[in-house]
Amino acid sequence: MMDLHFSIDIAAAPARVWDCMFDPLAYRDWTRAFAEGSYFEGRWAAGERLRFLDPQGFGMEAVVDDCRLHEHLSLRLVGELKDGRPVADSPLRTHPAHETYAFSRQPDGGTRLAVQLQAWNDGFLAFLQDTWPQALQRLKTLAESTH
């Protein structure tokens, strides 16, 4: 697996960025870069299980390892989904991957969002390197818009 790092400066307070990132409707918007119609099932709370899905039922299962409101969230990716069901031979079952999101208040009152994730060194790696910056740019636009 390879570690990938992405960050973006957003002219909004950490609470606003957090809310835009994890709100069910806003999540559907900024994650379009990965798959049109993406959504999640579950709660963003320590110990909770989440499912990240596209409209065809393909996606990932994760467990929230740590959740510090407006500061930090870490996930352990524990499985893949196909047609909404767990993939029995997913390598994530024996070798989970990790994602972390850190929200740092900047001196100007904005937020630096840093994303770190692990990815298999396969065709999916190039996809993630291309789409994460697009997704973060959309999240920035959402968070900086007035509500």
C-alpha positions as CSV (number, residue, x, y, z in Angstrom):
1,M,0.0,0.0,0.0
2,M,1.0,3.6,-0.6
3,D,0.3,6.6,1.6
4,L,-1.3,9.5,-0.2
5,H,-1.5,13.0,1.2
6,F,-3.8,15.9,0.1
7,S,-4.5,19.2,1.7
8,I,-6.5,22.4,1.0
9,D,-6.9,25.7,2.7
10,I,-10.5,26.8,3.1
11,A,-11.7,30.2,4.0
12,A,-14.2,28.9,6.6
13,A,-14.0,27.8,10.2
14,P,-13.2,24.2,11.0
15,A,-16.8,23.6,12.2
16,R,-18.2,24.7,8.9
17,V,-15.7,22.6,6.9
18,W,-16.5,19.6,9.1
19,D,-20.3,20.1,8.6
20,C,-19.9,20.3,4.8
21,M,-17.7,17.2,4.7
22,F,-19.9,14.9,6.8
23,D,-23.4,16.2,6.2
24,P,-25.4,13.6,4.1
25,L,-26.5,16.1,1.4
26,A,-23.2,18.0,1.2
27,Y,-21.3,14.6,1.1
28,R,-23.3,13.6,-2.0
29,D,-22.2,16.9,-3.6
30,W,-18.4,16.9,-3.0
31,T,-17.9,13.2,-3.5
32,R,-19.3,13.3,-7.1
33,A,-15.7,13.4,-8.2
34,F,-15.4,9.7,-7.1
35,A,-18.8,8.5,-8.4
36,E,-22.0,10.4,-9.3
37,G,-24.6,9.6,-6.7
38,S,-22.1,8.6,-3.9
39,Y,-23.6,8.5,-0.4
40,F,-22.9,7.0,3.0
41,E,-24.8,5.0,5.5
42,G,-24.0,5.1,9.2
43,R,-22.8,7.6,11.8
44,W,-19.5,9.6,12.0
45,A,-18.8,8.5,15.6
46,A,-16.0,6.4,17.2
47,G,-16.7,2.7,17.0
48,E,-19.5,3.1,14.4
49,R,-19.5,1.3,11.1
50,L,-20.0,3.2,7.8
51,R,-20.7,2.1,4.3
52,F,-19.7,4.3,1.3
53,L,-21.7,3.4,-1.8
54,D,-22.4,4.4,-5.3
55,P,-25.9,4.0,-6.8
56,Q,-25.0,0.5,-8.1
57,G,-24.1,-0.7,-4.6
58,F,-20.3,-0.7,-5.1
59,G,-18.2,0.8,-2.3
60,M,-16.3,0.3,0.9
61,E,-17.0,-0.5,4.6
62,A,-15.2,1.3,7.3
63,V,-15.0,1.6,11.1
64,V,-14.5,5.0,12.7
65,D,-11.5,4.6,14.9
66,D,-11.3,8.2,16.3
67,C,-13.7,11.2,16.1
68,R,-12.9,14.5,17.7
69,L,-15.5,17.0,16.6
70,H,-14.2,19.7,14.2
71,E,-10.6,18.5,14.7
72,H,-9.9,14.9,13.6
73,L,-11.5,11.8,12.2
74,S,-9.8,8.5,11.4
75,L,-11.3,5.5,9.5
76,R,-10.2,1.9,9.1
77,L,-11.4,0.5,5.7
78,V,-12.3,-3.1,6.5
79,G,-14.0,-4.3,3.3
80,E,-15.3,-3.8,-0.2
81,L,-19.0,-3.9,-1.3
82,K,-20.4,-5.2,-4.5
83,D,-24.2,-5.0,-5.1
84,G,-24.4,-3.7,-1.6
85,R,-22.9,-6.9,-0.1
86,P,-19.5,-7.5,1.4
87,V,-16.9,-9.0,-1.0
88,A,-15.7,-12.2,0.7
89,D,-12.1,-12.2,-0.6
90,S,-11.4,-8.4,-0.2
91,P,-7.8,-7.9,0.9
92,L,-9.1,-5.2,3.3
93,R,-10.5,-8.0,5.5
94,T,-7.0,-9.1,6.4
95,H,-5.1,-5.8,5.7
96,P,-7.3,-2.8,6.5
97,A,-6.4,0.5,5.0
98,H,-6.6,3.8,6.9
99,E,-7.9,7.3,6.2
100,T,-7.4,10.4,8.4
101,Y,-8.9,13.9,8.2
102,A,-7.3,16.7,10.2
103,F,-9.0,20.1,10.5
104,S,-6.5,22.8,11.6
105,R,-7.6,26.4,12.4
106,Q,-5.4,28.9,10.5
107,P,-4.4,32.3,11.8
108,D,-6.8,34.0,9.4
109,G,-9.7,32.0,10.8
110,G,-9.8,29.6,7.9
111,T,-9.1,25.9,8.0
112,R,-6.4,23.7,6.6
113,L,-7.9,20.3,5.8
114,A,-5.3,17.5,5.5
115,V,-6.3,14.1,4.2
116,Q,-4.0,11.1,4.5
117,L,-5.0,7.7,3.1
118,Q,-3.6,4.4,2.1
119,A,-4.2,2.9,-1.3
120,W,-3.2,-0.3,-3.1
121,N,-0.6,0.4,-5.8
122,D,-2.9,-0.5,-8.7
123,G,-5.0,1.2,-11.2
124,F,-7.1,2.7,-8.4
125,L,-4.1,4.7,-7.2
126,A,-4.1,6.9,-10.2
127,F,-7.8,7.4,-9.9
128,L,-7.4,8.6,-6.3
129,Q,-4.5,10.9,-7.1
130,D,-6.7,12.5,-9.8
131,T,-10.1,12.7,-8.0
132,W,-9.2,13.7,-4.4
133,P,-8.0,17.2,-5.5
134,Q,-11.2,17.6,-7.5
135,A,-13.3,16.5,-4.5
136,L,-11.5,18.8,-2.1
137,Q,-11.9,21.8,-4.4
138,R,-15.7,21.1,-4.5
139,L,-15.7,20.8,-0.7
140,K,-13.9,24.2,-0.5
141,T,-16.5,25.8,-2.7
142,L,-19.3,24.4,-0.5
143,A,-17.7,25.4,2.7
144,E,-16.9,28.9,1.5
145,S,-20.4,29.6,0.2
146,T,-22.9,31.4,2.4
147,H,-25.6,29.3,3.8
